Amino acid sequence: MKLRQLLTGFILFCFAGAALADLEPWKDYDISEGVTSVTTVKVDSNMVDKYLEGLSKTWAPAQKLRKEMGHIEGYWIHVSQLENSGDFNVVLGIDFKDGASALSADQAQYEAFMQKWGEENQKKSDEIVMTYPEIREIVGQYMMRSITFK
């Protein structure tokens, strides 16, 4: 009987604690207008440099051009210093000014980018990207917003 009362008290305490922790958006914290597209990647052991070399010739120059054209706010790559721990060891991020620009399909924007990117860059990218499945697996993709507590 004592154990049952103790267990019941513990469960009630947990529920009461959860109720006290309620926060309200824009009252207790702000949510950014900007959105970041985050891709988590598991690169095989000892292949991170090879993957980064490919990204330096494909993904990074494409993002740099998109930034110059005003299509994105920024981009970044983070690499784990402990490459064999966890589900991923490389994170790719693209920062957008808002959710609409992150999710919208824009034919004019695409055509302007492809005209500046050019056929030669696209051909080179296609060749390099074909090697990626041998050394990496995309394990997650997320659309995230920054939270700032007040």
N, C-alpha and C positions, 0 to 999 in steps of 0.2 A: 504494500500500500504506500509506504513512504517513497519507494522508487517511482511509482506512478505519479504521485504529487510533484516530485522533483522534476520528472520528465514533462509534465503538463506545465509547470512553472517555466521551465526552460523554453518550451515551444511558444508560450505566450510572450516571454521576454523577446524572443527572436522576431515575432510579428510586431510587437510594439516598437522595437528598434528600427525595423524597416519603415514603419509609418512615420517615425520621426525624421527619417532621412530624405523625405520628399523635397525635391528642389523644383523650382519653376523656371523654365527658360525665359530669358530676357528680364526676369526679376532677380534671380540668384546668379545667373550666368548669361553671357552673350554667346550667340552662335554666329560664326563668321559667314559673310556673304560668299566669300571665296570657297572653292572646293578643290581638293587635291585627289587626283586619281593615283592610287597606290597599287603597285603590282609586286607581289612577293615571289621570289624565284629561288629554287634550290638548284645550285650549280654543283656539279660533281667535284669531288676533292681534287685539288691541284689543277682545276680548270677555270678558276675565277679570272685569272689574268687573260686567258684566251677569250673568255666571254666578254670581259671588259674591252679587249682589243676590238672585237666585233662591234660592240656598242659604240666605241669611239669612231667607227667608220659608218655607222648606220643610224642608230637611234639618237645619239647625241647631236650629230649635225642636223638631223631632221627637226629635233626639238629646238635647236638654236635658230633655225630658219623660221619655225612657227612663232617663236618669241619675237624675232625681228619683225615679222609680219603683223604682230599684235594679236595672234590667235590664242596665245597662252601667256600667262604671267611669268612662268619660270619652270625649271625642271631640275631634277637632282637624282643622284645615285648614292645609295648607302651600301657599304659592304661590311659584313660581320667580321670581326677580328678572330672569331671562333668559328671557322667555316664549317666544321662538322657537327656543331651543336644546334639543335632545334630543327624546325621544319623548313626553314629558308635561310639563305645566307647573303642574298642580294635583294635590295628594295629599290624599285624605280618609282619616281614620283613626278607628276606633272601638275602644276598649279594653274587653276583657272580662276578668272575674276568672279565668277558666279556659277550657280548650278546650271543655268540655261546654256551658258557657253560650253560647259562640260558635257552636256547631254545632247545638244542640238546637232543635226546633220545640216551642213551648209554647202551646197553644190558650188557656189561661187568661190567660197573660201578654199574648198578642196582643189578646184581647177587652178586658182591663183597659186596655191602651194605647189601643185604638180608642175606647173609651168616653170616656176623658179627652181624647183628641185631637179627637174630634168630627167631625161630617159637614162642617161649614163649613171647617175646616182641611184636611180631606181633599180637598174640592172645589177649594179654592184651590191646594193642592199639585198636584193632577192637571192643572189649567190651566197652571201655570207649568212643570211637568216636560215638558209637550208641546212646549215651545219649545227644550228642551235639545239635541235632535238637530241643530238648525240651527247650533249654535255649539260643540258639543263632541263628543268621542268617548272612551268609556271604553276605555283601552288595556291595563289589567291589573288583576287582583284577586288579593290574596294574604292568607294567614293566617300571621302572623309571631309569633315568640317572641323575647324578649330573651335575649341571651347575656352572662354575666358571667364573665370569666376570674378564676381563683383566683390 
